[in-house]
Amino acid sequence: MSAGGEARLEGLRAGIARLDESLIALLAERVSLAREVGAEKRAAGLPRLDPAREAAVVRHGTSLARGVGLDEEEVREILWRVVGLCRRAQEEA
């Protein structure tokens, strides 16, 4: 690989690393909001589990994925994992 190709590759990898950092920060923010939602639900006497809402979130995300050309099934799997992470955060609240 040429020096220019190596530099480009390193630049691309640095861009991916920045995006990974952003993804983690966004996940942390989502979990924090989920904890707040859990506290609000508890204060209002509402059940923490809302399967219909969770499914709607995943459907919406899948639709967004389709719009940008991502594999819907793979995104659906990721979103269900994120929903599960946030569900556990709500339960901790």
Buried (B, 14 or more C-beta within 10 A) or exposed (E): EEEEEEEEEEEEEEEEEEEEEEEEEEEEEBBEEBBEBBEEBBEEEEEEEBEEEBEEBBEEBBEEBEEEEBEEEEBBEBBBEBBEEBBEBBEEB
